[in-house]
Each structure stands twice: as C-alpha cells, then as structure tokens.
Amino acid sequence: MTSPGAGSGEPVETDISLKWELRGVGLAVCGIGDRDRRLSLVPTDLWDGFADLLYGMTNLYGPLATNRFFFDLGADEARWVTRRIEPGPEVEVTVLLLKDMMTSPDLPDSAGEVMWRSRRPRTAFAHAAMNAAQAVLDEYGEDGYLRLCCHPFPTNALLDLRRLHRRLDACAACHRT
Ligand SMILES: [Zn+2]
C-alpha cells in the first residue's frame, strides 16, 4: 500500500499518523501523532481495542457531535473523545488518561489528564485510520490477525470507514492513488 504524502513533496493534507502494531500474541501498540506530538498506548488484549478505534472513527460521520470509546490500559483507562467542530470539516480528538479502570468509567472527561489532543479535518483522521487498518490486514490477513489478537479482524468497520471516507470526504490522498 502507498503511504500518503510520504516523500511526495506535496503539502500533506493528512498529517495524522496512526499505527496499530502487533507485537506478538495479545500484544498491540497503538501509535497516533500529528506534526507536534505522538502518543503510544498499549491496550490489554481483553478488549477489542482496534475494532473500537475503527468504529470510533466511523462515528465521526454519525449524528452525534461528540463520541467516546476507551482502551483498557490494565490499571487505567485511556478515553478517546472525538468532537466535531461545527460546521466542520474539523474534528478534535482527545485522549485522556483516567486512573483506575474500576471507577473511571463513571468519571467525567474533566477528571482525565490530556495525553494527546489534535484538531484536524475529519478526512485526516479517517484516512490515517483506514490506512492503518489496511496495513494490518495486508501484513497478517484475517487469519493471522485472529491468531495473534484472539479477536476477529474488524473487517466491517474498515469497509464502513472506507465507504464513508470516500463518499463524504474530498480526500486528496485517496484521489492520488
Ligand atoms: Zn483518503
């Protein structure tokens, strides 16, 4: 697969990088970054974090301006909050750290510590997530993913995200390929 904008010398519209790296059975690292800051998270394998991430990105196209999903980091919660900036096209994605998963789901966002935040056009987040998912699928296939992650690859989430992104975002990176 191509990596959009890499080495092209053109303005990089999709300047969000998102990676989901499988590092062995039940171990994955999620990395997200923009030009300024990067964040790496290691969710536990009990939760299907990759599917939550992809469905979280499809929610950028949904009726609600604000959506949330979370990663279980073991002891703590990484809460993702996505917020559409009306009238668009930008969205703000914030990753909060909330201590103690036993109690944190009841806590408001304001109780969390901001680990990462970026405000970019929706197309940048969607394109990065779509590419991250396709890269995992290309490398491992659905069977390999299931063996390593003990969860089915979130194929439907990827298909949804691709359909929404291609239909509703004027993505220069997609049109180049
Ligand atoms: Zn695209």
Backbone and ligand atoms as CSV (ligand in chain L), in Angstrom:
chain,resi,resn,atom,element,x,y,z
A,1,MET,N,N,0.847,-1.194,0.000
A,1,MET,CA,C,0.000,0.000,0.000
A,1,MET,C,C,0.882,1.243,0.000
A,2,THR,N,N,0.352,2.301,-0.499
A,2,THR,CA,C,1.116,3.536,-0.512
A,2,THR,C,C,0.988,4.231,0.836
A,3,SER,N,N,1.969,5.030,1.109
A,3,SER,CA,C,1.849,5.816,2.332
A,3,SER,C,C,1.672,7.262,1.904
A,4,PRO,N,N,0.490,7.797,2.123
A,4,PRO,CA,C,0.119,9.066,1.513
A,4,PRO,C,C,1.023,10.204,1.944
A,5,GLY,N,N,1.437,10.959,0.986
A,5,GLY,CA,C,2.218,12.133,1.318
A,5,GLY,C,C,3.682,11.852,1.559
A,6,ALA,N,N,4.050,10.596,1.792
A,6,ALA,CA,C,5.429,10.309,2.173
A,6,ALA,C,C,6.357,10.608,1.003
A,7,GLY,N,N,7.239,11.520,1.233
A,7,GLY,CA,C,8.266,11.805,0.253
A,7,GLY,C,C,7.747,12.440,-1.030
A,8,SER,N,N,6.495,12.821,-1.064
A,8,SER,CA,C,5.936,13.331,-2.296
A,8,SER,C,C,6.306,14.788,-2.512
A,9,GLY,N,N,6.665,15.478,-1.438
A,9,GLY,CA,C,6.987,16.881,-1.556
A,9,GLY,C,C,5.763,17.763,-1.644
A,10,GLU,N,N,4.586,17.160,-1.687
A,10,GLU,CA,C,3.368,17.955,-1.743
A,10,GLU,C,C,2.927,18.297,-0.324
A,11,PRO,N,N,2.085,19.316,-0.202
A,11,PRO,CA,C,1.540,19.591,1.124
A,11,PRO,C,C,0.823,18.345,1.633
A,12,VAL,N,N,1.084,17.977,2.862
A,12,VAL,CA,C,0.481,16.762,3.395
A,12,VAL,C,C,-0.824,17.126,4.072
A,13,GLU,N,N,-1.892,16.816,3.381
A,13,GLU,CA,C,-3.193,17.160,3.929
A,13,GLU,C,C,-3.516,16.261,5.115
A,14,THR,N,N,-3.102,14.990,4.997
A,14,THR,CA,C,-3.476,14.022,6.022
A,14,THR,C,C,-2.319,13.879,7.008
A,15,ASP,N,N,-2.065,14.920,7.778
A,15,ASP,CA,C,-0.874,14.878,8.609
A,15,ASP,C,C,-1.138,14.275,9.980
A,16,ILE,N,N,-2.006,13.300,10.011
A,16,ILE,CA,C,-2.164,12.463,11.198
A,16,ILE,C,C,-1.554,11.106,10.870
A,17,SER,N,N,-0.721,10.608,11.751
A,17,SER,CA,C,-0.226,9.255,11.544
A,17,SER,C,C,-0.829,8.353,12.607
A,18,LEU,N,N,-1.250,7.206,12.169
A,18,LEU,CA,C,-1.907,6.262,13.063
A,18,LEU,C,C,-1.389,4.883,12.724
A,19,LYS,N,N,-0.960,4.178,13.762
A,19,LYS,CA,C,-0.418,2.838,13.530
A,19,LYS,C,C,-0.962,1.885,14.560
A,20,TRP,N,N,-1.226,0.678,14.106
A,20,TRP,CA,C,-1.598,-0.388,15.019
A,20,TRP,C,C,-0.598,-1.497,14.765
A,21,GLU,N,N,0.304,-1.701,15.729
A,21,GLU,CA,C,1.376,-2.673,15.525
A,21,GLU,C,C,1.156,-3.884,16.409
A,22,LEU,N,N,1.160,-5.041,15.780
A,22,LEU,CA,C,1.051,-6.285,16.543
A,22,LEU,C,C,2.460,-6.707,16.938
A,23,ARG,N,N,2.642,-6.927,18.226
A,23,ARG,CA,C,3.987,-7.237,18.718
A,23,ARG,C,C,4.050,-8.632,19.334
A,24,GLY,N,N,3.192,-9.513,18.860
A,24,GLY,CA,C,3.159,-10.856,19.425
A,24,GLY,C,C,1.762,-11.174,19.892
A,25,VAL,N,N,1.585,-12.364,20.432
A,25,VAL,CA,C,0.240,-12.814,20.792
A,25,VAL,C,C,-0.338,-11.911,21.878
A,26,GLY,N,N,-1.464,-11.296,21.567
A,26,GLY,CA,C,-2.168,-10.480,22.552
A,26,GLY,C,C,-1.501,-9.162,22.876
A,27,LEU,N,N,-0.494,-8.786,22.108
A,27,LEU,CA,C,0.185,-7.526,22.416
A,27,LEU,C,C,0.165,-6.617,21.194
A,28,ALA,N,N,-0.456,-5.459,21.366
A,28,ALA,CA,C,-0.516,-4.486,20.280
A,28,ALA,C,C,-0.155,-3.114,20.831
A,29,VAL,N,N,0.433,-2.312,19.973
A,29,VAL,CA,C,0.755,-0.940,20.346
A,29,VAL,C,C,0.043,-0.017,19.377
A,30,CYS,N,N,-0.685,0.935,19.924
A,30,CYS,CA,C,-1.382,1.920,19.105
A,30,CYS,C,C,-0.603,3.223,19.177
A,31,GLY,N,N,-0.204,3.723,18.029
A,31,GLY,CA,C,0.510,4.993,17.994
A,31,GLY,C,C,-0.272,6.008,17.178
A,32,ILE,N,N,-0.442,7.197,17.744
A,32,ILE,CA,C,-1.105,8.268,16.989
A,32,ILE,C,C,-0.273,9.526,17.143
A,33,GLY,N,N,-0.198,10.299,16.079
A,33,GLY,CA,C,0.599,11.509,16.168
A,33,GLY,C,C,0.192,12.519,15.120
A,34,ASP,N,N,0.540,13.766,15.395
A,34,ASP,CA,C,0.448,14.794,14.369
A,34,ASP,C,C,1.838,15.411,14.258
A,35,ARG,N,N,1.907,16.590,13.686
A,35,ARG,CA,C,3.237,17.181,13.489
A,35,ARG,C,C,3.926,17.506,14.811
A,36,ASP,N,N,3.140,17.684,15.844
A,36,ASP,CA,C,3.710,18.172,17.098
A,36,ASP,C,C,3.946,17.094,18.148
A,37,ARG,N,N,3.007,16.174,18.260
A,37,ARG,CA,C,3.081,15.236,19.385
A,37,ARG,C,C,2.697,13.842,18.960
A,38,ARG,N,N,3.359,12.860,19.579
A,38,ARG,CA,C,2.992,11.469,19.349
A,38,ARG,C,C,2.612,10.823,20.670
A,39,LEU,N,N,1.759,9.834,20.578
A,39,LEU,CA,C,1.342,9.095,21.761
A,39,LEU,C,C,1.320,7.617,21.416
A,40,SER,N,N,1.869,6.800,22.325
A,40,SER,CA,C,1.787,5.350,22.165
A,40,SER,C,C,0.993,4.769,23.317
A,41,LEU,N,N,0.095,3.862,22.997
A,41,LEU,CA,C,-0.734,3.217,24.011
A,41,LEU,C,C,-0.632,1.711,23.831
A,42,VAL,N,N,-0.657,0.994,24.944
A,42,VAL,CA,C,-0.635,-0.468,24.897
A,42,VAL,C,C,-1.888,-0.989,25.594
A,43,PRO,N,N,-2.961,-1.166,24.820
A,43,PRO,CA,C,-4.188,-1.664,25.440
A,43,PRO,C,C,-4.080,-3.150,25.778
A,44,THR,N,N,-4.812,-3.580,26.777
A,44,THR,CA,C,-4.786,-5.001,27.110
A,44,THR,C,C,-5.547,-5.771,26.036
A,45,ASP,N,N,-5.254,-7.048,25.932
A,45,ASP,CA,C,-5.867,-7.833,24.860
A,45,ASP,C,C,-7.269,-8.321,25.224
A,46,LEU,N,N,-7.729,-7.979,26.420
A,46,LEU,CA,C,-9.065,-8.427,26.802
A,46,LEU,C,C,-10.137,-7.708,25.994
A,47,TRP,N,N,-9.807,-6.491,25.579
A,47,TRP,CA,C,-10.757,-5.672,24.855
A,47,TRP,C,C,-10.315,-5.588,23.407
A,48,ASP,N,N,-11.306,-5.470,22.564
A,48,ASP,CA,C,-11.023,-5.426,21.144
A,48,ASP,C,C,-10.773,-3.977,20.738
A,49,GLY,N,N,-9.649,-3.469,21.168
A,49,GLY,CA,C,-9.367,-2.046,21.024
A,49,GLY,C,C,-9.306,-1.569,19.582
A,50,PHE,N,N,-8.821,-2.429,18.708
A,50,PHE,CA,C,-8.677,-1.988,17.313
A,50,PHE,C,C,-10.051,-1.776,16.680
A,51,ALA,N,N,-10.976,-2.692,16.971
A,51,ALA,CA,C,-12.340,-2.515,16.458
A,51,ALA,C,C,-12.957,-1.253,17.053
A,52,ASP,N,N,-12.739,-1.025,18.340
A,52,ASP,CA,C,-13.292,0.187,18.962
A,52,ASP,C,C,-12.731,1.443,18.300
A,53,LEU,N,N,-11.453,1.401,17.995
A,53,LEU,CA,C,-10.820,2.552,17.344
A,53,LEU,C,C,-11.439,2.807,15.966
A,54,LEU,N,N,-11.592,1.742,15.185
A,54,LEU,CA,C,-12.130,1.932,13.830
A,54,LEU,C,C,-13.601,2.367,13.864
A,55,TYR,N,N,-14.374,1.734,14.741
A,55,TYR,CA,C,-15.765,2.171,14.847
A,55,TYR,C,C,-15.838,3.596,15.400
A,56,GLY,N,N,-14.898,3.933,16.274
A,56,GLY,CA,C,-14.845,5.306,16.769
A,56,GLY,C,C,-14.627,6.292,15.641
A,57,MET,N,N,-13.835,5.891,14.660
A,57,MET,CA,C,-13.590,6.771,13.512
A,57,MET,C,C,-14.821,6.837,12.605
A,58,THR,N,N,-15.553,5.731,12.465
A,58,THR,CA,C,-16.782,5.805,11.655
A,58,THR,C,C,-17.804,6.715,12.327
A,59,ASN,N,N,-17.726,6.817,13.655
A,59,ASN,CA,C,-18.659,7.703,14.362
A,59,ASN,C,C,-18.416,9.179,14.057
A,60,LEU,N,N,-17.254,9.490,13.501
A,60,LEU,CA,C,-17.011,10.880,13.086
A,60,LEU,C,C,-18.038,11.311,12.034
A,61,TYR,N,N,-18.662,10.332,11.375
A,61,TYR,CA,C,-19.655,10.618,10.326
A,61,TYR,C,C,-21.078,10.491,10.854
A,62,GLY,N,N,-21.223,10.153,12.124
A,62,GLY,CA,C,-22.543,9.853,12.675
A,62,GLY,C,C,-23.275,11.097,13.138
A,63,PRO,N,N,-24.437,10.891,13.706
A,63,PRO,CA,C,-25.297,12.020,14.073
A,63,PRO,C,C,-24.818,12.790,15.304
A,64,LEU,N,N,-24.029,12.142,16.143
A,64,LEU,CA,C,-23.625,12.823,17.376
A,64,LEU,C,C,-22.340,13.607,17.162
A,65,ALA,N,N,-22.307,14.815,17.688
A,65,ALA,CA,C,-21.113,15.646,17.535
A,65,ALA,C,C,-19.964,15.112,18.391
A,66,THR,N,N,-20.294,14.517,19.529
A,66,THR,CA,C,-19.253,14.002,20.429
A,66,THR,C,C,-19.446,12.502,20.626
A,67,ASN,N,N,-18.357,11.773,20.535
A,67,ASN,CA,C,-18.389,10.329,20.775
A,67,ASN,C,C,-17.193,9.934,21.623
A,68,ARG,N,N,-17.336,8.798,22.285
A,68,ARG,CA,C,-16.251,8.314,23.138
A,68,ARG,C,C,-16.062,6.818,22.963
A,69,PHE,N,N,-14.839,6.388,23.111
A,69,PHE,CA,C,-14.541,4.974,23.288
A,69,PHE,C,C,-13.296,4.907,24.157
A,70,PHE,N,N,-12.964,3.730,24.634
A,70,PHE,CA,C,-11.824,3.690,25.548
A,70,PHE,C,C,-10.958,2.464,25.311
A,71,PHE,N,N,-9.703,2.580,25.721
A,71,PHE,CA,C,-8.792,1.442,25.804
A,71,PHE,C,C,-8.583,1.134,27.280
A,72,ASP,N,N,-8.585,-0.139,27.589
A,72,ASP,CA,C,-8.207,-0.587,28.927
A,72,ASP,C,C,-6.690,-0.756,28.927
A,73,LEU,N,N,-6.023,0.062,29.716
A,73,LEU,CA,C,-4.556,0.002,29.748
A,73,LEU,C,C,-4.055,-0.944,30.835
A,74,GLY,N,N,-4.934,-1.731,31.385
A,74,GLY,CA,C,-4.542,-2.588,32.504
A,74,GLY,C,C,-5.117,-2.009,33.766
A,75,ALA,N,N,-4.396,-1.089,34.378
A,75,ALA,CA,C,-4.932,-0.440,35.578
A,75,ALA,C,C,-5.791,0.772,35.233
A,76,ASP,N,N,-5.403,1.471,34.183
A,76,ASP,CA,C,-6.013,2.767,33.894
A,76,ASP,C,C,-6.795,2.749,32.584
A,77,GLU,N,N,-7.546,3.822,32.389
A,77,GLU,CA,C,-8.357,3.976,31.180
A,77,GLU,C,C,-7.763,5.056,30.277
A,78,ALA,N,N,-7.652,4.739,29.011
A,78,ALA,CA,C,-7.375,5.781,28.012
A,78,ALA,C,C,-8.688,6.053,27.303
A,79,ARG,N,N,-9.247,7.219,27.538
A,79,ARG,CA,C,-10.556,7.559,26.954
A,79,ARG,C,C,-10.359,8.465,25.747
A,80,TRP,N,N,-10.895,8.026,24.643
A,80,TRP,CA,C,-10.849,8.824,23.420
A,80,TRP,C,C,-12.146,9.615,23.318
A,81,VAL,N,N,-12.009,10.899,23.111
A,81,VAL,CA,C,-13.177,11.755,22.935
A,81,VAL,C,C,-13.031,12.433,21.577
A,82,THR,N,N,-13.993,12.192,20.692
A,82,THR,CA,C,-13.952,12.840,19.384
A,82,THR,C,C,-15.099,13.858,19.323
A,83,ARG,N,N,-14.772,15.013,18.857
A,83,ARG,CA,C,-15.754,16.099,18.865
A,83,ARG,C,C,-15.718,16.805,17.517
A,84,ARG,N,N,-16.865,16.858,16.882
A,84,ARG,CA,C,-16.957,17.568,15.610
A,84,ARG,C,C,-17.033,19.059,15.899
A,85,ILE,N,N,-16.210,19.831,15.219
A,85,ILE,CA,C,-16.255,21.286,15.359
A,85,ILE,C,C,-17.223,21.796,14.305
A,86,GLU,N,N,-18.385,22.268,14.749
A,86,GLU,CA,C,-19.384,22.724,13.772
A,86,GLU,C,C,-18.954,24.059,13.192
A,87,PRO,N,N,-19.172,24.294,11.911
A,87,PRO,CA,C,-19.883,23.422,10.968
A,87,PRO,C,C,-18.960,22.454,10.239
A,88,GLY,N,N,-17.810,22.183,10.723
A,88,GLY,CA,C,-16.899,21.272,10.047
A,88,GLY,C,C,-15.962,22.034,9.139
A,89,PRO,N,N,-14.983,21.404,8.522
A,89,PRO,CA,C,-14.805,19.949,8.496
A,89,PRO,C,C,-13.901,19.416,9.612
A,90,GLU,N,N,-13.534,20.274,10.579
A,90,GLU,CA,C,-12.546,19.809,11.551
A,90,GLU,C,C,-13.178,19.001,12.677
A,91,VAL,N,N,-12.385,18.103,13.212
A,91,VAL,CA,C,-12.763,17.397,14.431
A,91,VAL,C,C,-11.593,17.510,15.406
A,92,GLU,N,N,-11.933,17.409,16.669
A,92,GLU,CA,C,-10.895,17.408,17.696
A,92,GLU,C,C,-10.894,16.029,18.349
A,93,VAL,N,N,-9.732,15.420,18.372
A,93,VAL,CA,C,-9.598,14.112,19.010
A,93,VAL,C,C,-8.715,14.292,20.243
A,94,THR,N,N,-9.237,13.876,21.384
A,94,THR,CA,C,-8.517,13.997,22.648
A,94,THR,C,C,-8.395,12.610,23.267
A,95,VAL,N,N,-7.211,12.302,23.768
A,95,VAL,CA,C,-7.028,11.053,24.501
A,95,VAL,C,C,-6.720,11.422,25.950
A,96,LEU,N,N,-7.603,10.973,26.829
A,96,LEU,CA,C,-7.483,11.295,28.254
A,96,LEU,C,C,-6.993,10.084,29.025
A,97,LEU,N,N,-6.195,10.329,30.041
A,97,LEU,CA,C,-5.807,9.269,30.970
A,97,LEU,C,C,-6.634,9.420,32.236
A,98,LEU,N,N,-7.364,8.359,32.579
A,98,LEU,CA,C,-8.123,8.353,33.829
A,98,LEU,C,C,-7.618,7.193,34.668
A,99,LYS,N,N,-7.261,7.497,35.885
A,99,LYS,CA,C,-6.689,6.479,36.764
A,99,LYS,C,C,-7.764,5.507,37.237
A,100,ASP,N,N,-7.386,4.246,37.275
A,100,ASP,CA,C,-8.190,3.198,37.894
A,100,ASP,C,C,-9.464,2.850,37.122
A,101,MET,N,N,-9.311,1.870,36.242
A,101,MET,CA,C,-10.447,1.404,35.426
A,101,MET,C,C,-11.643,0.937,36.256
A,102,MET,N,N,-11.409,0.593,37.520
A,102,MET,CA,C,-12.518,0.110,38.349
A,102,MET,C,C,-13.562,1.215,38.571
A,103,THR,N,N,-13.092,2.453,38.625
A,103,THR,CA,C,-14.011,3.558,38.922
A,103,THR,C,C,-14.089,4.591,37.795
A,104,SER,N,N,-13.098,4.605,36.925
A,104,SER,CA,C,-13.006,5.705,35.959
A,104,SER,C,C,-14.186,5.801,34.986
A,105,PRO,N,N,-14.831,4.685,34.583
A,105,PRO,CA,C,-15.923,4.850,33.615
A,105,PRO,C,C,-17.046,5.767,34.106
A,106,ASP,N,N,-17.165,5.927,35.418
A,106,ASP,CA,C,-18.205,6.820,35.945
A,106,ASP,C,C,-17.754,8.274,36.013
A,107,LEU,N,N,-16.486,8.507,35.757
A,107,LEU,CA,C,-15.963,9.866,35.917
A,107,LEU,C,C,-16.166,10.685,34.643
A,108,PRO,N,N,-16.354,11.994,34.788
A,108,PRO,CA,C,-16.495,12.855,33.607
A,108,PRO,C,C,-15.146,13.068,32.924
A,109,ASP,N,N,-15.200,13.539,31.705
A,109,ASP,CA,C,-13.963,13.805,30.969
A,109,ASP,C,C,-13.048,14.749,31.740
A,110,SER,N,N,-13.644,15.662,32.471
A,110,SER,CA,C,-12.847,16.677,33.171
A,110,SER,C,C,-11.945,16.059,34.246
A,111,ALA,N,N,-12.213,14.807,34.624
A,111,ALA,CA,C,-11.366,14.136,35.614
A,111,ALA,C,C,-10.108,13.560,34.982
A,112,GLY,N,N,-10.047,13.569,33.657
A,112,GLY,CA,C,-8.914,12.959,32.976
A,112,GLY,C,C,-7.794,13.949,32.706
A,113,GLU,N,N,-6.628,13.375,32.492
A,113,GLU,CA,C,-5.460,14.184,32.139
A,113,GLU,C,C,-5.253,14.032,30.632
A,114,VAL,N,N,-5.105,15.164,29.960
A,114,VAL,CA,C,-4.953,15.114,28.496
A,114,VAL,C,C,-3.585,14.549,28.140
A,115,MET,N,N,-3.593,13.409,27.444
A,115,MET,CA,C,-2.323,12.823,26.988
A,115,MET,C,C,-1.988,13.273,25.579
A,116,TRP,N,N,-3.039,13.509,24.802
A,116,TRP,CA,C,-2.831,13.881,23.402
A,116,TRP,C,C,-4.090,14.568,22.898
A,117,ARG,N,N,-3.883,15.577,22.091
A,117,ARG,CA,C,-5.055,16.250,21.501
A,117,ARG,C,C,-4.646,16.846,20.166
A,118,SER,N,N,-5.529,16.717,19.203
A,118,SER,CA,C,-5.238,17.317,17.909
A,118,SER,C,C,-6.539,17.703,17.226
A,119,ARG,N,N,-6.469,18.797,16.520
A,119,ARG,CA,C,-7.633,19.277,15.785
A,119,ARG,C,C,-7.256,19.348,14.318
A,120,ARG,N,N,-7.916,18.540,13.545
A,120,ARG,CA,C,-7.598,18.425,12.127
A,120,ARG,C,C,-8.895,18.165,11.363
A,121,PRO,N,N,-8.864,18.311,10.044
A,121,PRO,CA,C,-10.035,17.918,9.264
A,121,PRO,C,C,-10.350,16.436,9.478
A,122,ARG,N,N,-11.618,16.120,9.471
A,122,ARG,CA,C,-12.038,14.724,9.663
A,122,ARG,C,C,-11.322,13.795,8.700
A,123,THR,N,N,-11.144,14.261,7.479
A,123,THR,CA,C,-10.530,13.411,6.466
A,123,THR,C,C,-9.141,12.921,6.888
A,124,ALA,N,N,-8.410,13.735,7.656
A,124,ALA,CA,C,-7.063,13.338,8.070
A,124,ALA,C,C,-7.109,12.148,9.024
A,125,PHE,N,N,-8.030,12.193,9.991
A,125,PHE,CA,C,-8.154,11.079,10.929
A,125,PHE,C,C,-8.671,9.821,10.227
A,126,ALA,N,N,-9.694,10.019,9.401
A,126,ALA,CA,C,-10.307,8.859,8.745
A,126,ALA,C,C,-9.318,8.189,7.806
A,127,HIS,N,N,-8.601,8.984,7.048
A,127,HIS,CA,C,-7.656,8.418,6.094
A,127,HIS,C,C,-6.555,7.653,6.821
A,128,ALA,N,N,-6.060,8.230,7.904
A,128,ALA,CA,C,-4.988,7.575,8.663
A,128,ALA,C,C,-5.471,6.254,9.266
A,129,ALA,N,N,-6.688,6.249,9.786
A,129,ALA,CA,C,-7.219,5.026,10.397
A,129,ALA,C,C,-7.458,3.951,9.347
A,130,MET,N,N,-7.989,4.376,8.207
A,130,MET,CA,C,-8.237,3.429,7.121
A,130,MET,C,C,-6.926,2.796,6.661
A,131,ASN,N,N,-5.904,3.610,6.515
A,131,ASN,CA,C,-4.612,3.078,6.084
A,131,ASN,C,C,-3.985,2.166,7.125
A,132,ALA,N,N,-4.142,2.524,8.399
A,132,ALA,CA,C,-3.585,1.681,9.463
A,132,ALA,C,C,-4.236,0.309,9.427
A,133,ALA,N,N,-5.556,0.288,9.233
A,133,ALA,CA,C,-6.270,-0.983,9.206
A,133,ALA,C,C,-5.873,-1.799,7.981
A,134,GLN,N,N,-5.770,-1.131,6.853
A,134,GLN,CA,C,-5.406,-1.857,5.636
A,134,GLN,C,C,-3.990,-2.423,5.761
A,135,ALA,N,N,-3.101,-1.687,6.407
A,135,ALA,CA,C,-1.720,-2.162,6.575
A,135,ALA,C,C,-1.688,-3.419,7.436
A,136,VAL,N,N,-2.495,-3.448,8.492
A,136,VAL,CA,C,-2.551,-4.644,9.344
A,136,VAL,C,C,-3.106,-5.823,8.552
A,137,LEU,N,N,-4.153,-5.553,7.794
A,137,LEU,CA,C,-4.779,-6.618,7.005
A,137,LEU,C,C,-3.808,-7.153,5.951
A,138,ASP,N,N,-3.087,-6.254,5.298
A,138,ASP,CA,C,-2.124,-6.685,4.271
A,138,ASP,C,C,-1.018,-7.540,4.889
A,139,GLU,N,N,-0.600,-7.176,6.091
A,139,GLU,CA,C,0.541,-7.884,6.680
A,139,GLU,C,C,0.148,-9.237,7.266
A,140,TYR,N,N,-1.003,-9.289,7.908
A,140,TYR,CA,C,-1.342,-10.506,8.667
A,140,TYR,C,C,-2.503,-11.295,8.067
A,141,GLY,N,N,-3.366,-10.641,7.320
A,141,GLY,CA,C,-4.573,-11.309,6.857
A,141,GLY,C,C,-5.531,-11.527,8.026
A,142,GLU,N,N,-6.762,-11.887,7.695
A,142,GLU,CA,C,-7.743,-12.085,8.766
A,142,GLU,C,C,-7.359,-13.250,9.669
A,143,ASP,N,N,-6.817,-14.322,9.081
A,143,ASP,CA,C,-6.453,-15.498,9.885
A,143,ASP,C,C,-5.306,-15.179,10.839
A,144,GLY,N,N,-4.292,-14.511,10.310
A,144,GLY,CA,C,-3.141,-14.176,11.144
A,144,GLY,C,C,-3.524,-13.227,12.271
A,145,TYR,N,N,-4.412,-12.310,11.950
A,145,TYR,CA,C,-4.858,-11.350,12.966
A,145,TYR,C,C,-5.585,-12.073,14.093
A,146,LEU,N,N,-6.465,-12.993,13.714
A,146,LEU,CA,C,-7.231,-13.739,14.719
A,146,LEU,C,C,-6.298,-14.561,15.605
A,147,ARG,N,N,-5.292,-15.170,15.000
A,147,ARG,CA,C,-4.338,-15.971,15.786
A,147,ARG,C,C,-3.606,-15.109,16.805
A,148,LEU,N,N,-3.186,-13.926,16.376
A,148,LEU,CA,C,-2.382,-13.080,17.267
A,148,LEU,C,C,-3.228,-12.333,18.292
A,149,CYS,N,N,-4.412,-11.906,17.864
A,149,CYS,CA,C,-5.184,-10.983,18.712
A,149,CYS,C,C,-6.330,-11.661,19.450
A,150,CYS,N,N,-6.674,-12.872,19.010
A,150,CYS,CA,C,-7.806,-13.586,19.628
A,150,CYS,C,C,-9.120,-12.824,19.445
A,151,HIS,N,N,-9.154,-11.894,18.510
A,151,HIS,CA,C,-10.387,-11.222,18.105
A,151,HIS,C,C,-10.417,-11.253,16.581
A,152,PRO,N,N,-11.604,-11.337,15.988
A,152,PRO,CA,C,-11.652,-11.253,14.526
A,152,PRO,C,C,-11.193,-9.874,14.053
A,153,PHE,N,N,-10.548,-9.846,12.895
A,153,PHE,CA,C,-10.193,-8.550,12.323
A,153,PHE,C,C,-11.488,-7.760,12.062
A,154,PRO,N,N,-11.502,-6.462,12.401
A,154,PRO,CA,C,-12.750,-5.676,12.249
A,154,PRO,C,C,-13.007,-5.265,10.799
A,155,THR,N,N,-13.273,-6.275,9.978
A,155,THR,CA,C,-13.457,-6.032,8.543
A,155,THR,C,C,-14.612,-5.078,8.267
A,156,ASN,N,N,-15.720,-5.280,8.952
A,156,ASN,CA,C,-16.883,-4.421,8.683
A,156,ASN,C,C,-16.604,-2.968,9.025
A,157,ALA,N,N,-15.857,-2.755,10.096
A,157,ALA,CA,C,-15.516,-1.377,10.470
A,157,ALA,C,C,-14.651,-0.740,9.392
A,158,LEU,N,N,-13.708,-1.512,8.866
A,158,LEU,CA,C,-12.846,-0.975,7.811
A,158,LEU,C,C,-13.661,-0.656,6.557
A,159,LEU,N,N,-14.568,-1.564,6.190
A,159,LEU,CA,C,-15.387,-1.319,4.995
A,159,LEU,C,C,-16.262,-0.079,5.179
A,160,ASP,N,N,-16.850,0.046,6.352
A,160,ASP,CA,C,-17.681,1.218,6.643
A,160,ASP,C,C,-16.873,2.503,6.555
A,161,LEU,N,N,-15.713,2.455,7.192
A,161,LEU,CA,C,-14.878,3.652,7.233
A,161,LEU,C,C,-14.444,4.053,5.827
A,162,ARG,N,N,-14.056,3.064,5.034
A,162,ARG,CA,C,-13.619,3.366,3.672
A,162,ARG,C,C,-14.773,3.962,2.860
A,163,ARG,N,N,-15.947,3.356,3.003
A,163,ARG,CA,C,-17.115,3.830,2.248
A,163,ARG,C,C,-17.454,5.278,2.628
A,164,LEU,N,N,-17.488,5.548,3.932
A,164,LEU,CA,C,-17.863,6.887,4.395
A,164,LEU,C,C,-16.818,7.922,3.978
A,165,HIS,N,N,-15.552,7.543,4.186
A,165,HIS,CA,C,-14.465,8.473,3.874
A,165,HIS,C,C,-14.451,8.801,2.387
A,166,ARG,N,N,-14.600,7.787,1.550
A,166,ARG,CA,C,-14.518,8.036,0.111
A,166,ARG,C,C,-15.739,8.774,-0.407
A,167,ARG,N,N,-16.864,8.540,0.238
A,167,ARG,CA,C,-18.076,9.196,-0.247
A,167,ARG,C,C,-18.180,10.636,0.251
A,168,LEU,N,N,-17.768,10.864,1.485
A,168,LEU,CA,C,-18.106,12.149,2.110
A,168,LEU,C,C,-16.927,13.098,2.301
A,169,ASP,N,N,-15.705,12.607,2.201
A,169,ASP,CA,C,-14.545,13.491,2.338
A,169,ASP,C,C,-13.910,13.666,0.957
A,170,ALA,N,N,-13.583,14.862,0.646
A,170,ALA,CA,C,-12.825,15.069,-0.591
A,170,ALA,C,C,-11.359,14.858,-0.247
A,171,CYS,N,N,-10.945,13.587,-0.272
A,171,CYS,CA,C,-9.601,13.248,0.210
A,171,CYS,C,C,-8.603,13.267,-0.942
A,172,ALA,N,N,-7.725,14.226,-0.895
A,172,ALA,CA,C,-6.740,14.347,-1.970
A,172,ALA,C,C,-5.825,13.128,-2.010
A,173,ALA,N,N,-5.496,12.582,-0.827
A,173,ALA,CA,C,-4.600,11.435,-0.784
A,173,ALA,C,C,-5.252,10.227,-1.446
A,174,CYS,N,N,-6.530,10.008,-1.196
A,174,CYS,CA,C,-7.221,8.891,-1.834
A,174,CYS,C,C,-7.309,9.100,-3.342
A,175,HIS,N,N,-7.511,10.327,-3.748
A,175,HIS,CA,C,-7.673,10.571,-5.184
A,175,HIS,C,C,-6.365,10.425,-5.938
A,176,ARG,N,N,-5.252,10.559,-5.217
A,176,ARG,CA,C,-3.948,10.373,-5.848
A,176,ARG,C,C,-3.669,8.915,-6.155
A,177,THR,N,N,-4.251,8.013,-5.365
A,177,THR,CA,C,-3.868,6.600,-5.504
A,177,THR,C,C,-4.825,5.867,-6.422
L,1,ZN,ZN,ZN,-8.284,9.240,1.949
